Amino acid sequence: MTEAQFIPKPYTSLPESGTVSWNSPSNIALVKYWGKHGEQLPKNASISFTLSNCLTTTKLIYQRENTNTFNFEVFLDGKRELGFEPKILKFFERVEVYLPFLKQFSFKIETSNSFPHSSGIASSASGMSALACCLVDMERSMCDTEMTEEFFKQKASFLARLGSGSACRSIEGDLIVWGEHKDIEGSSDLFGIKYPYPVHENFKNYCDTILLVDKGEKQVSSTVGHNLMHEHPFAEQRFQQANNNLEKLKSVLERGNLSEFINIVESEALSLHAMMLTSMPYFILMKPATLEIINKIWAFRKKHKSNLCFTLDAGANVHVLYPANEKVMVRKFIENDLSVNCKNGEFIHDHSGNGSEKI
């Protein structure tokens, strides 16, 4: 598909007012994307588990109002959140060609997260995907031809990407690929797709416990971090490494090879942080507690022959990944041994999920 296929035909009617609400989860990348080009396009393909419990609920309230400008307000947990509005404005400017009704309505965007605010969990993926679903849901009521479910998901993912790159991986679940890859049929830089190949039972209902090591503001924004890849001396090798790892994951996911899954996932996490350690300017996003948790995970895995592993986003928090059949043992370890390394002992149990859902 091309971008032009998401530009709608003239609408048959515009409603006077209405409300639409969606839930959308966050996701955790197994193979990371770090570095982009053009308008929110990835320099390498990535694959992620869509989560279930860490989600954003967004209600879009709209009123017909031809002001020839973008007219909206954003509320977080019932309170006006002016800090979010510049990002939403930029999003509306990017997507207007694909949603030409935007200047014909005033919007009230009410949003809330199931996870603690400023917890260090990326809310842009869940927030932007929830908003994208609301807008496409609103649009399909204006079209004279029925919008298929497949096209709805593609357009919602396409629009979410223009708000936050990784948001395009939150529309569906449980394994989502974003970025064109020669070995993944149907893969695209424009939107995420459901992983199209067989997946072993070992990877069904996969568990993810997020250890909240640092709940402050990001030391470096995702936009700044991605931009640092433009002049990075190891950028091309990193893009090739990620694409190679995604290729390797195909047989791993099909055969249920947990040990090789662990090798790829942990290597990807450390490679992501290595790119920030070696950029200019450079950043250390891990905290001492992050490293202590990683060493405890390695020791536990060796001692108990467990299949738990870790991954990291661009921050200090640790995602502990483990198969569903080890839930009792691993969660006991987390609660007894790893929680002491979390800020205020906080962590969130989650698992792979199915993506966005209309309320």
C-alpha positions as CSV (number, residue, x, y, z in Angstrom):
1,M,0.0,0.0,0.0
2,T,1.0,3.6,-0.4
3,E,0.1,6.7,1.7
4,A,-2.4,7.8,-0.9
5,Q,-4.6,4.8,-0.2
6,F,-5.4,6.3,3.2
7,I,-6.7,9.6,1.8
8,P,-10.5,9.2,1.9
9,K,-13.0,10.1,-0.8
10,P,-15.4,13.0,0.0
11,Y,-17.6,12.2,3.0
12,T,-21.3,11.7,2.4
13,S,-22.3,13.3,5.7
14,L,-20.8,14.9,8.8
15,P,-22.4,14.3,12.2
16,E,-23.3,17.3,14.4
17,S,-21.8,15.7,17.5
18,G,-20.9,12.5,19.1
19,T,-18.6,10.4,21.4
20,V,-16.3,7.5,20.7
21,S,-14.1,5.6,23.2
22,W,-11.3,3.1,22.8
23,N,-8.8,1.2,25.0
24,S,-5.3,0.6,23.6
25,P,-2.3,-1.1,25.2
26,S,1.4,-0.4,25.3
27,N,3.8,-2.9,23.7
28,I,7.3,-4.1,24.3
29,A,9.7,-4.6,21.4
30,L,11.7,-7.8,21.2
31,V,13.7,-6.6,18.2
32,K,14.1,-2.9,18.7
33,Y,13.8,0.0,16.2
34,W,16.1,2.9,16.9
35,G,16.6,5.4,14.1
36,K,14.0,6.7,11.6
37,H,13.8,8.7,8.4
38,G,11.2,10.6,6.4
39,E,7.9,11.0,8.3
40,Q,8.1,8.5,11.1
41,L,9.5,5.7,9.0
42,P,11.8,3.1,10.7
43,K,15.4,2.4,9.6
44,N,14.9,-1.3,10.5
45,A,12.1,-3.7,11.1
46,S,10.9,-4.5,14.6
47,I,8.7,-7.0,16.4
48,S,6.9,-6.6,19.7
49,F,4.5,-8.2,22.1
50,T,1.4,-6.2,22.5
51,L,0.6,-5.9,26.2
52,S,-2.8,-6.3,28.0
53,N,-2.9,-4.5,31.4
54,C,-0.8,-1.4,30.6
55,L,-3.3,0.5,28.5
56,T,-4.7,4.0,27.8
57,T,-8.4,4.7,27.7
58,T,-9.4,7.6,25.4
59,K,-12.8,9.2,24.9
60,L,-13.2,11.6,22.0
61,I,-16.1,14.0,22.3
62,Y,-16.7,16.0,19.1
63,Q,-18.9,18.9,18.1
64,R,-19.4,20.3,14.6
65,E,-17.7,23.6,14.4
66,N,-16.2,25.1,11.2
67,T,-13.4,27.2,12.6
68,N,-10.8,26.4,9.9
69,T,-8.3,25.6,12.6
70,F,-7.5,22.7,14.9
71,N,-9.7,23.1,18.0
72,F,-9.2,20.7,20.8
73,E,-8.5,20.3,24.5
74,V,-6.8,17.4,26.2
75,F,-7.7,16.1,29.7
76,L,-5.7,13.6,31.7
77,D,-7.6,12.0,34.5
78,G,-10.2,14.7,34.4
79,K,-7.7,17.7,34.5
80,R,-6.7,19.8,31.5
81,E,-3.2,18.8,30.4
82,L,-1.7,21.7,28.4
83,G,1.6,19.8,28.2
84,F,0.1,17.2,25.9
85,E,-1.4,19.6,23.5
86,P,1.6,20.6,21.3
87,K,2.2,16.9,20.5
88,I,-1.5,16.5,19.6
89,L,-1.3,19.6,17.4
90,K,1.7,18.2,15.5
91,F,-0.2,14.9,15.1
92,F,-3.2,16.7,13.7
93,E,-1.1,18.6,11.3
94,R,0.6,15.4,10.1
95,V,-2.7,13.4,9.6
96,E,-5.0,16.2,8.3
97,V,-4.6,15.0,4.7
98,Y,-5.8,11.6,5.8
99,L,-8.6,12.9,8.1
100,P,-9.8,16.1,6.3
101,F,-12.7,16.6,8.7
102,L,-10.4,17.6,11.6
103,K,-10.9,21.3,11.2
104,Q,-14.6,21.0,11.0
105,F,-15.0,19.9,14.6
106,S,-14.0,20.9,18.1
107,F,-12.7,18.0,20.2
108,K,-12.4,17.2,23.8
109,I,-9.9,14.4,24.3
110,E,-10.3,12.7,27.7
111,T,-7.5,10.2,28.5
112,S,-6.3,8.1,31.4
113,N,-3.7,5.3,31.9
114,S,-4.1,2.1,33.8
115,F,-0.5,2.5,34.9
116,P,0.9,5.3,37.2
117,H,1.5,8.6,35.5
118,S,5.3,9.3,35.0
119,S,6.0,5.7,35.9
120,G,8.6,5.5,33.1
121,I,6.3,3.3,31.0
122,A,6.0,4.7,27.5
123,S,2.4,6.0,27.3
124,S,2.8,7.5,23.8
125,A,2.3,4.1,22.1
126,S,-0.9,3.4,24.0
127,G,-2.1,7.0,23.9
128,M,-1.6,7.7,20.2
129,S,-3.0,4.3,19.2
130,A,-6.1,4.9,21.3
131,L,-6.6,8.3,19.7
132,A,-6.0,7.0,16.2
133,C,-8.7,4.3,16.8
134,C,-11.2,6.9,18.0
135,L,-10.6,9.1,14.9
136,V,-10.8,6.3,12.4
137,D,-13.9,5.0,14.1
138,M,-15.4,8.5,13.8
139,E,-14.4,8.7,10.1
140,R,-16.0,5.4,9.2
141,S,-19.5,6.7,10.2
142,M,-19.1,9.4,7.5
143,C,-18.2,7.1,4.6
144,D,-20.7,5.9,2.0
145,T,-19.0,2.5,1.7
146,E,-18.4,0.2,4.5
147,M,-14.8,0.2,5.9
148,T,-13.5,-3.3,6.3
149,E,-12.0,-4.4,9.6
150,E,-8.7,-5.0,7.9
151,F,-8.6,-1.5,6.5
152,F,-9.7,0.0,9.8
153,K,-6.7,-1.6,11.6
154,Q,-4.3,-0.6,8.8
155,K,-5.4,3.0,8.8
156,A,-5.4,3.3,12.6
157,S,-1.9,1.8,12.7
158,F,-0.8,4.1,9.9
159,L,-2.1,7.2,11.7
160,A,-0.8,6.1,15.1
161,R,2.7,5.8,13.6
162,L,2.5,9.5,12.7
163,G,2.0,10.4,16.3
164,S,4.5,7.9,17.8
165,G,6.4,5.4,15.8
166,S,5.9,2.4,18.2
167,A,2.2,3.2,18.5
168,C,1.5,1.5,15.2
169,R,2.4,-1.8,17.0
170,S,-0.4,-1.4,19.6
171,I,-3.5,-1.7,17.3
172,E,-3.4,-5.6,17.2
173,G,-1.8,-8.4,19.0
174,D,-0.2,-10.5,20.1
175,L,3.0,-10.3,18.0
176,I,3.3,-7.4,15.7
177,V,5.9,-6.6,13.0
178,W,6.6,-3.0,11.9
179,G,9.0,-2.2,9.1
180,E,9.5,-3.7,5.7
181,H,11.5,-7.0,5.9
182,K,12.4,-9.3,3.1
183,D,11.4,-12.4,5.1
184,I,8.1,-11.1,6.5
185,E,5.3,-11.3,4.0
186,G,3.1,-8.2,4.0
187,S,5.5,-6.2,6.2
188,S,5.4,-2.4,5.7
189,D,7.1,0.7,6.9
190,L,3.7,2.4,6.9
191,F,1.9,0.3,9.5
192,G,2.2,-2.7,11.8
193,I,1.0,-6.1,10.8
194,K,0.2,-9.3,12.8
195,Y,3.1,-11.6,12.7
196,P,2.0,-14.0,9.8
197,Y,3.8,-17.2,10.6
198,P,3.4,-20.1,13.0
199,V,4.1,-19.5,16.7
200,H,4.8,-22.2,19.2
201,E,2.7,-22.7,22.3
202,N,5.7,-21.6,24.4
203,F,5.1,-18.0,23.3
204,K,1.3,-17.9,23.9
205,N,0.1,-15.7,26.8
206,Y,3.7,-14.6,27.4
207,C,4.3,-12.8,30.6
208,D,5.9,-9.4,31.2
209,T,6.5,-7.9,34.6
210,I,7.6,-4.3,34.4
211,L,10.0,-3.3,37.2
212,L,9.7,0.4,37.9
213,V,13.3,1.4,38.6
214,D,13.0,5.0,37.6
215,K,9.7,6.9,37.5
216,G,11.0,10.3,36.5
217,E,11.1,12.1,33.1
218,K,13.1,10.6,30.3
219,Q,16.7,11.6,30.3
220,V,16.6,11.8,26.5
221,S,13.4,12.0,24.5
222,S,12.7,9.3,21.9
223,T,12.9,12.0,19.1
224,V,16.3,13.1,20.2
225,G,17.5,9.6,20.6
226,H,16.4,8.5,17.1
227,N,18.0,11.6,15.6
228,L,21.3,10.7,17.1
229,M,21.4,7.7,14.8
230,H,21.8,9.9,11.7
231,E,25.5,10.5,12.4
232,H,26.1,7.4,14.5
233,P,29.3,5.5,13.5
234,F,27.7,2.1,14.1
235,A,24.2,2.9,12.7
236,E,24.3,0.8,9.6
237,Q,25.6,-2.2,11.5
238,R,22.9,-1.8,14.0
239,F,20.1,-1.7,11.4
240,Q,21.5,-4.9,9.8
241,Q,21.8,-6.6,13.2
242,A,18.2,-5.9,14.0
243,N,17.0,-7.2,10.6
244,N,19.1,-10.3,11.0
245,N,17.7,-10.9,14.5
246,L,14.2,-10.7,13.2
247,E,15.1,-13.2,10.5
248,K,16.4,-15.6,13.2
249,L,13.3,-15.2,15.3
250,K,11.1,-16.8,12.6
251,S,12.5,-20.3,13.3
252,V,12.8,-19.6,17.1
253,L,9.1,-18.7,17.3
254,E,8.0,-21.6,15.2
255,R,10.1,-24.2,17.1
256,G,9.5,-22.8,20.6
257,N,13.3,-22.4,21.2
258,L,13.3,-20.4,24.4
259,S,17.1,-20.4,24.9
260,E,17.7,-18.8,21.5
261,F,14.7,-16.4,22.2
262,I,16.5,-15.3,25.3
263,N,19.8,-14.7,23.5
264,I,18.2,-12.5,20.8
265,V,15.9,-10.5,23.2
266,E,18.6,-9.7,25.7
267,S,21.2,-8.9,23.0
268,E,18.7,-6.5,21.4
269,A,18.1,-4.7,24.7
270,L,21.8,-4.3,25.3
271,S,22.4,-3.2,21.7
272,L,19.8,-0.5,22.0
273,H,21.6,0.9,25.1
274,A,25.0,0.4,23.4
275,M,23.9,2.8,20.7
276,M,23.1,5.5,23.2
277,L,26.4,4.9,25.1
278,T,28.3,5.4,21.8
279,S,26.3,8.3,20.3
280,M,27.4,11.9,20.4
281,P,26.2,13.3,22.8
282,Y,26.2,10.0,24.7
283,F,23.8,8.8,27.4
284,I,23.7,6.2,30.2
285,L,20.0,5.4,30.7
286,M,20.4,2.5,33.0
287,K,20.6,3.0,36.7
288,P,22.6,1.0,39.2
289,A,19.4,-0.9,40.1
290,T,18.9,-1.8,36.4
291,L,22.3,-3.6,36.4
292,E,21.7,-5.2,39.7
293,I,18.3,-6.6,38.4
294,I,20.0,-7.9,35.3
295,N,22.6,-9.8,37.3
296,K,20.0,-11.2,39.6
297,I,18.0,-12.5,36.5
298,W,21.1,-14.1,35.1
299,A,21.9,-15.8,38.4
300,F,18.3,-17.0,38.9
301,R,18.1,-18.4,35.4
302,K,21.3,-20.4,35.8
303,K,20.5,-21.7,39.2
304,H,16.9,-22.7,38.5
305,K,17.2,-23.5,34.7
306,S,14.5,-21.0,34.2
307,N,13.5,-19.3,30.9
308,L,13.0,-15.8,32.2
309,C,14.9,-13.0,30.5
310,F,14.9,-9.2,30.4
311,T,14.4,-6.5,27.9
312,L,14.7,-2.7,28.1
313,D,13.2,0.3,26.5
314,A,15.1,3.6,26.2
315,G,15.2,4.0,30.0
316,A,16.1,2.4,33.3
317,N,13.0,0.2,33.8
318,V,13.3,-3.6,33.3
319,H,10.8,-5.8,31.5
320,V,11.0,-9.4,32.8
321,L,9.7,-11.8,30.2
322,Y,8.9,-15.4,31.0
323,P,6.6,-18.2,29.6
324,A,3.2,-18.6,31.2
325,N,4.1,-22.0,32.7
326,E,6.8,-20.4,34.9
327,K,4.5,-17.6,36.2
328,V,4.3,-18.8,39.8
329,M,8.0,-19.4,40.2
330,V,9.1,-16.2,38.5
331,R,6.6,-13.9,40.2
332,K,7.7,-15.2,43.6
333,F,11.3,-14.4,42.6
334,I,10.2,-10.9,41.5
335,E,8.3,-10.2,44.6
336,N,10.9,-11.5,47.0
337,D,14.2,-10.5,45.3
338,L,13.7,-8.0,42.5
339,S,11.1,-5.7,44.0
340,V,13.7,-4.3,46.4
341,N,15.5,-2.8,43.4
342,C,12.3,-1.0,42.2
343,K,11.4,2.5,43.2
344,N,9.0,2.2,46.2
345,G,9.0,-1.5,45.5
346,E,6.7,-1.0,42.5
347,F,6.2,-3.3,39.6
348,I,3.3,-4.2,37.2
349,H,2.4,-7.8,36.1
350,D,1.3,-8.0,32.5
351,H,1.1,-10.4,29.6
352,S,0.7,-10.4,25.9
353,G,-2.7,-9.2,24.6
354,N,-4.8,-8.6,21.6
355,G,-4.6,-4.9,20.9
356,S,-7.0,-2.0,20.8
357,E,-10.7,-2.5,21.8
358,K,-13.7,-0.3,21.4
359,I,-15.5,0.6,24.6
